[in-house]
Amino acid sequence: MNLINWYEQKKTQAADWQSEAGNPPPKAVVIADDTTKADEAYRLACEGTALLYRGDFQNAKQLLQAITRRVDRKPVKPAATMLEAFHQHRARQIGRANITNKVLIELKYGVCDLPRAPDVKAAVQGALIVDEKTDKLPARLVLSLRELLGMVGAHEWRKKGVQIHALNASIHAYYGVYSPVRGEYLDLIDQAPLNSPQVAWDIGTGTGVIAAILVARGVKQVLATDNNPRALACAAENVQRLNMQTNIQVLPADLFPEGQADLIVCNPPWLPAKANAPIEHAVYDPDSRMLKGFLSGLKTHLTADGEAWLVMSDLAEHIGLRQPEALAAWINEAGLQVVEKLDIAPKHAKASDQSDPLYEARAKEITSLYRLKCA
């Protein structure tokens, strides 16, 4: 973990630096408090200077909101194409984060000692500590207020969980692990024809929700893999909550475990674009690396009569990030054939939000489950 340094109380101070995006600690840091004006804070943040807040916690939140409003006032240039709109939207998201992340908070062993600050320790522990037996929070930790609020929000969702119809139970997502709030792809997993597989694999398991649905449908043995330590811990906890430990084994792997399976399921990130933070890898698959790796490895890992399920949205095609014929070509190049394609329309709020810059693409989006076999 990097150190952040600043000058306060007539001497140089230092603390551990936390950035989920992997950003280096800011070089210029000034102290801010309840007297700091929003216009001045915005100017400093735009110049790259971070503001370490020493006043009332609720006032810090108000300052962050004021800076965010100023960022959002910037006019949006009309886009000629949907692809241009996507790149503009991403650039605005990145620029917004760069500025709004400049409001900083210090925690001492996970505790914020500012007036009117909530108890954030459990949220910070849940976000930063995967194995509580070997890790402890640092004595002094500085992070952006925006990131801290994200941890708090994620912690509340983690406690509440997301109700999954196919399980008649809740799945609890860790901070940084994709939450299964878009239920349509799970409906496809629950409805696709299942040919009594003895062993199934869930590649890139995340919360473990797909593995759990397969067990609920009668699959006796599921191997669930992921290369993200948070996802592995999250999936293991959900498996335990659901009392499926005898049916599901959670394994660290970059895609496939060793051996072969009768059914291999994967729901890779749907957009082939750069992820600007580890937390975005559930959405963005640069150069379609995971998708291509999954397809190219199936012939080796499927049993003779085995079947693979690929769950994908066509949003990338509607945006212009992937050519309409590309997926079919990759399937063919991998020596596979499509047995059946099951489709479902999205139900999430953005699909009907006409103010969304990508609304035109989202309104046409279809999520599909491709049933694949070796050709």
C-alpha positions as CSV (number, residue, x, y, z in Angstrom):
1,M,0.0,0.0,0.0
2,N,1.3,3.5,-0.9
3,L,1.8,6.3,1.5
4,I,0.2,9.8,1.2
5,N,2.0,12.8,2.7
6,W,0.7,16.2,3.6
7,Y,1.7,19.1,5.8
8,E,-0.3,19.8,9.0
9,Q,0.3,21.0,12.5
10,K,3.7,22.3,11.5
11,K,5.0,19.0,10.3
12,T,4.8,16.4,7.5
13,Q,2.2,13.8,8.1
14,A,1.9,10.3,6.5
15,A,-0.8,7.7,6.2
16,D,-1.5,4.6,4.1
17,W,-3.3,5.5,0.8
18,Q,-6.3,3.6,-0.5
19,S,-7.5,3.9,-4.1
20,E,-9.8,1.2,-5.6
21,A,-8.9,2.5,-9.1
22,G,-5.1,2.1,-8.3
23,N,-4.5,5.8,-8.6
24,P,-1.3,7.1,-7.0
25,P,-1.6,9.3,-3.9
26,P,-2.1,13.0,-4.8
27,K,1.1,15.0,-4.5
28,A,-0.7,18.2,-3.5
29,V,-2.9,18.0,-0.4
30,V,-4.4,20.9,1.5
31,I,-6.6,20.9,4.6
32,A,-10.3,21.7,4.2
33,D,-12.9,22.3,6.8
34,D,-16.4,23.7,7.3
35,T,-15.2,27.2,6.1
36,T,-14.0,25.9,2.7
37,K,-16.1,27.4,-0.1
38,A,-17.4,25.1,-2.8
39,D,-16.1,27.2,-5.7
40,E,-12.6,27.2,-4.2
41,A,-12.7,23.5,-3.5
42,Y,-13.8,22.8,-7.1
43,R,-11.0,25.0,-8.5
44,L,-8.4,23.2,-6.4
45,A,-9.8,19.8,-7.4
46,C,-9.7,20.6,-11.1
47,E,-6.1,21.7,-10.7
48,G,-5.2,18.3,-9.1
49,T,-5.0,19.4,-5.5
50,A,-6.7,17.1,-3.0
51,L,-8.6,18.4,0.1
52,L,-8.2,16.4,3.3
53,Y,-11.4,17.2,5.3
54,R,-11.1,18.1,9.0
55,G,-14.6,19.5,9.7
56,D,-18.1,18.0,10.1
57,F,-18.6,14.8,8.2
58,Q,-22.1,15.8,6.9
59,N,-20.6,19.1,5.7
60,A,-17.9,17.1,3.9
61,K,-20.7,15.3,2.1
62,Q,-22.3,18.5,1.2
63,L,-19.1,19.9,-0.2
64,L,-18.6,16.7,-2.3
65,Q,-22.2,17.2,-3.6
66,A,-21.5,20.8,-4.5
67,I,-18.3,19.9,-6.4
68,T,-20.2,17.1,-8.2
69,R,-22.9,19.6,-9.3
70,R,-20.3,21.9,-10.7
71,V,-18.7,19.0,-12.7
72,D,-22.1,18.0,-14.1
73,R,-22.8,21.5,-15.3
74,K,-20.3,21.1,-18.1
75,P,-22.2,21.1,-21.5
76,V,-22.4,17.8,-23.3
77,K,-21.3,17.9,-26.9
78,P,-23.8,16.2,-29.3
79,A,-22.5,12.8,-30.5
80,A,-22.7,11.9,-34.2
81,T,-22.8,8.1,-33.5
82,M,-23.6,5.8,-30.6
83,L,-20.0,4.8,-30.4
84,E,-19.0,8.4,-30.0
85,A,-21.7,8.9,-27.4
86,F,-20.2,5.9,-25.5
87,H,-16.7,7.2,-25.5
88,Q,-17.9,10.7,-24.5
89,H,-19.9,9.1,-21.6
90,R,-16.9,7.1,-20.4
91,A,-14.6,10.2,-20.7
92,R,-17.1,12.2,-18.6
93,Q,-17.3,9.4,-16.0
94,I,-13.5,9.3,-15.7
95,G,-13.2,13.1,-15.5
96,R,-16.0,13.3,-12.9
97,A,-14.3,10.7,-10.8
98,N,-10.9,12.3,-11.0
99,I,-12.3,15.6,-9.7
100,T,-14.8,14.3,-7.1
101,N,-12.2,11.9,-5.7
102,K,-10.2,14.8,-4.5
103,V,-12.2,15.2,-1.3
104,L,-10.3,13.0,1.2
105,I,-11.1,11.5,4.6
106,E,-8.7,10.0,7.2
107,L,-9.6,6.9,9.1
108,K,-7.9,5.6,12.2
109,Y,-8.1,1.8,12.4
110,G,-11.2,2.1,10.3
111,V,-12.9,4.8,12.4
112,C,-13.7,8.3,11.2
113,D,-13.5,10.7,14.1
114,L,-15.1,13.7,12.4
115,P,-18.2,15.2,14.1
116,R,-21.4,13.5,12.9
117,A,-19.6,10.8,11.2
118,P,-21.3,7.4,10.9
119,D,-19.7,4.2,12.0
120,V,-17.9,3.1,8.8
121,K,-15.5,0.5,10.3
122,A,-17.6,-2.6,9.3
123,A,-18.0,-1.2,5.8
124,V,-14.3,-0.6,5.4
125,Q,-13.4,-3.9,6.8
126,G,-15.9,-5.6,4.4
127,A,-14.4,-3.8,1.4
128,L,-10.7,-4.1,2.2
129,I,-10.3,-7.3,4.2
130,V,-11.0,-10.6,2.5
131,D,-9.3,-12.8,5.2
132,E,-9.8,-11.2,8.6
133,K,-7.4,-13.7,10.2
134,T,-4.4,-12.3,8.4
135,D,-5.2,-8.7,7.7
136,K,-5.9,-5.6,9.9
137,L,-6.9,-2.1,9.0
138,P,-3.9,0.4,9.1
139,A,-3.5,2.8,12.0
140,R,-4.0,5.7,9.6
141,L,-5.7,5.4,6.2
142,V,-6.6,8.1,3.8
143,L,-9.1,7.6,0.9
144,S,-11.6,9.6,-1.1
145,L,-14.9,10.4,0.6
146,R,-16.6,9.2,-2.6
147,E,-14.9,5.8,-2.3
148,L,-15.8,5.6,1.4
149,L,-19.5,6.4,0.7
150,G,-19.3,3.6,-2.0
151,M,-18.1,1.2,0.6
152,V,-20.9,2.2,3.0
153,G,-23.5,1.7,0.3
154,A,-22.1,-1.6,-0.8
155,H,-22.1,-2.8,2.9
156,E,-25.8,-2.0,3.2
157,W,-26.5,-4.0,0.0
158,R,-24.3,-6.8,1.3
159,K,-26.3,-7.0,4.5
160,K,-29.7,-6.7,2.7
161,G,-28.8,-9.0,-0.2
162,V,-30.6,-9.4,-3.5
163,Q,-33.6,-11.7,-3.7
164,I,-33.2,-14.3,-6.4
165,H,-36.4,-15.8,-7.6
166,A,-34.9,-19.0,-8.9
167,L,-33.4,-19.7,-5.4
168,N,-36.2,-18.3,-3.3
169,A,-33.3,-16.9,-1.3
170,S,-31.0,-13.9,-1.2
171,I,-27.5,-13.5,-2.7
172,H,-25.1,-11.1,-0.8
173,A,-22.5,-9.3,-2.9
174,Y,-19.2,-8.0,-1.5
175,Y,-17.8,-4.6,-2.4
176,G,-16.2,-4.8,-5.9
177,V,-18.2,-8.0,-6.8
178,Y,-20.9,-7.6,-9.4
179,S,-24.3,-7.8,-7.7
180,P,-27.0,-9.9,-9.6
181,V,-29.5,-7.0,-9.7
182,R,-30.2,-7.7,-13.4
183,G,-32.4,-10.7,-13.1
184,E,-33.1,-11.5,-16.8
185,Y,-29.8,-13.4,-17.3
186,L,-30.6,-15.5,-14.3
187,D,-34.0,-16.3,-15.7
188,L,-32.2,-17.7,-18.8
189,I,-30.0,-19.9,-16.6
190,D,-33.1,-21.1,-14.7
191,Q,-35.1,-21.9,-17.9
192,A,-32.5,-23.3,-20.3
193,P,-32.9,-27.1,-21.1
194,L,-30.8,-29.1,-18.7
195,N,-29.6,-32.5,-19.8
196,S,-28.8,-34.0,-16.4
197,P,-25.1,-33.1,-16.2
198,Q,-23.0,-34.9,-13.6
199,V,-20.5,-32.1,-13.3
200,A,-20.9,-28.4,-14.2
201,W,-18.5,-25.5,-14.1
202,D,-19.4,-21.9,-13.4
203,I,-16.6,-19.8,-14.9
204,G,-16.1,-16.3,-13.4
205,T,-18.6,-17.1,-10.6
206,G,-18.6,-13.7,-8.9
207,T,-21.2,-14.0,-6.1
208,G,-21.7,-17.7,-6.9
209,V,-25.3,-17.1,-8.0
210,I,-25.2,-19.1,-11.2
211,A,-23.6,-22.1,-9.5
212,A,-26.3,-22.0,-6.8
213,I,-29.1,-21.9,-9.5
214,L,-27.6,-25.0,-11.2
215,V,-27.6,-26.8,-7.9
216,A,-31.2,-25.7,-7.2
217,R,-32.0,-27.2,-10.6
218,G,-30.6,-30.6,-9.6
219,V,-26.9,-30.5,-10.6
220,K,-25.0,-32.5,-8.0
221,Q,-21.5,-31.1,-8.4
222,V,-20.5,-27.6,-9.5
223,L,-17.0,-26.2,-9.6
224,A,-17.1,-22.4,-9.4
225,T,-14.0,-20.5,-10.5
226,D,-12.8,-16.9,-10.3
227,N,-9.5,-15.0,-10.2
228,N,-10.7,-12.3,-7.9
229,P,-10.0,-12.9,-4.2
230,R,-13.1,-10.9,-3.2
231,A,-15.3,-12.9,-5.5
232,L,-13.9,-16.2,-4.2
233,A,-14.6,-15.1,-0.6
234,C,-18.0,-13.8,-1.6
235,A,-19.0,-16.9,-3.5
236,A,-17.8,-19.2,-0.6
237,E,-19.9,-17.2,1.9
238,N,-23.0,-17.4,-0.3
239,V,-22.6,-21.1,-0.8
240,Q,-22.4,-21.5,3.0
241,R,-25.5,-19.4,3.5
242,L,-27.4,-21.5,1.1
243,N,-26.1,-24.7,2.7
244,M,-24.7,-25.9,-0.7
245,Q,-21.1,-26.7,0.5
246,T,-21.5,-30.4,-0.5
247,N,-22.5,-29.5,-4.0
248,I,-20.4,-26.4,-4.9
249,Q,-16.6,-26.1,-4.7
250,V,-15.2,-22.6,-5.1
251,L,-11.7,-22.6,-6.8
252,P,-9.2,-19.9,-7.8
253,A,-8.6,-20.2,-11.5
254,D,-8.0,-18.0,-14.5
255,L,-11.1,-19.4,-16.4
256,F,-11.0,-23.2,-16.4
257,P,-10.0,-25.7,-13.7
258,E,-8.3,-28.9,-14.7
259,G,-10.3,-31.7,-16.3
260,Q,-13.6,-31.8,-18.1
261,A,-17.2,-31.1,-17.4
262,D,-20.6,-32.0,-18.9
263,L,-21.9,-28.4,-18.6
264,I,-19.7,-25.2,-18.6
265,V,-21.4,-21.9,-18.0
266,C,-20.0,-18.4,-18.3
267,N,-21.5,-14.9,-18.1
268,P,-18.5,-12.8,-19.1
269,P,-18.4,-9.0,-19.0
270,W,-20.5,-7.8,-21.9
271,L,-18.6,-4.7,-23.1
272,P,-15.2,-5.0,-24.9
273,A,-13.7,-1.8,-23.5
274,K,-11.0,-0.7,-21.1
275,A,-11.7,-1.1,-17.4
276,N,-10.4,2.0,-15.6
277,A,-10.6,0.3,-12.1
278,P,-10.6,-3.3,-10.8
279,I,-14.3,-2.8,-9.8
280,E,-15.2,-2.3,-13.5
281,H,-13.9,-5.7,-14.7
282,A,-17.4,-7.2,-14.1
283,V,-18.7,-4.9,-16.9
284,Y,-15.7,-4.4,-19.2
285,D,-13.7,-7.1,-21.0
286,P,-10.8,-5.4,-22.8
287,D,-10.4,-6.8,-26.3
288,S,-13.0,-9.5,-25.4
289,R,-10.2,-11.5,-23.8
290,M,-12.3,-13.4,-21.3
291,L,-15.0,-14.1,-24.0
292,K,-12.5,-15.4,-26.5
293,G,-10.6,-17.4,-23.8
294,F,-13.8,-19.1,-22.8
295,L,-14.8,-20.0,-26.3
296,S,-11.3,-21.2,-27.3
297,G,-11.0,-23.5,-24.2
298,L,-14.3,-25.3,-24.5
299,K,-13.3,-28.1,-26.9
300,T,-10.5,-29.1,-24.4
301,H,-12.7,-29.0,-21.3
302,L,-16.1,-30.3,-22.5
303,T,-16.9,-34.0,-22.3
304,A,-17.9,-35.7,-25.6
305,D,-21.6,-34.9,-25.2
306,G,-21.0,-31.8,-23.1
307,E,-22.7,-28.5,-23.5
308,A,-21.6,-24.9,-22.8
309,W,-23.9,-22.0,-21.9
310,L,-22.7,-18.5,-22.9
311,V,-24.7,-15.7,-21.5
312,M,-24.2,-12.4,-23.4
313,S,-25.9,-9.1,-24.1
314,D,-25.8,-7.6,-27.6
315,L,-25.4,-4.1,-26.2
316,A,-21.9,-3.9,-27.5
317,E,-23.2,-4.5,-31.1
318,H,-25.7,-1.7,-30.7
319,I,-23.1,0.7,-29.4
320,G,-20.6,-0.2,-32.1
321,L,-18.0,-1.8,-29.8
322,R,-18.3,-5.2,-31.5
323,Q,-19.3,-6.0,-35.1
324,P,-22.6,-7.9,-35.4
325,E,-20.9,-11.0,-37.0
326,A,-17.9,-11.2,-34.7
327,L,-19.4,-13.5,-32.0
328,A,-20.7,-16.0,-34.5
329,A,-17.2,-16.0,-36.1
330,W,-15.5,-16.6,-32.8
331,I,-17.8,-19.5,-32.0
332,N,-17.1,-21.1,-35.4
333,E,-13.3,-20.6,-35.1
334,A,-13.4,-22.3,-31.7
335,G,-14.9,-25.4,-33.3
336,L,-18.3,-24.9,-31.7
337,Q,-21.9,-24.8,-33.0
338,V,-25.0,-23.1,-31.6
339,V,-27.6,-25.7,-30.6
340,E,-30.1,-23.1,-29.4
341,K,-30.3,-19.4,-28.6
342,L,-32.6,-18.2,-25.8
343,D,-33.4,-14.5,-25.7
344,I,-34.9,-12.1,-23.1
345,A,-35.4,-8.3,-23.1
346,P,-33.8,-6.3,-20.3
347,K,-36.0,-5.1,-17.4
348,H,-33.7,-2.7,-15.6
349,A,-34.4,1.0,-15.3
350,K,-31.8,2.2,-17.8
351,A,-33.6,0.4,-20.6
352,S,-36.4,2.9,-20.4
353,D,-34.5,6.0,-19.2
354,Q,-34.5,8.4,-22.2
355,S,-32.1,10.7,-20.5
356,D,-29.4,8.1,-20.5
357,P,-26.8,8.9,-23.2
358,L,-26.9,5.3,-24.4
359,Y,-30.7,5.0,-24.3
360,E,-30.9,4.3,-28.1
361,A,-28.7,1.3,-27.7
362,R,-30.1,0.1,-24.4
363,A,-33.7,0.2,-25.8
364,K,-32.7,-2.4,-28.4
365,E,-30.6,-4.6,-26.1
366,I,-31.3,-8.3,-25.9
367,T,-29.7,-10.7,-23.5
368,S,-29.1,-14.2,-24.8
369,L,-28.1,-17.7,-23.6
370,Y,-26.2,-19.5,-26.3
371,R,-26.3,-23.3,-26.0
372,L,-23.0,-24.5,-27.5
373,K,-21.6,-27.9,-28.5
374,C,-18.5,-29.1,-30.2
375,A,-19.0,-29.1,-33.9
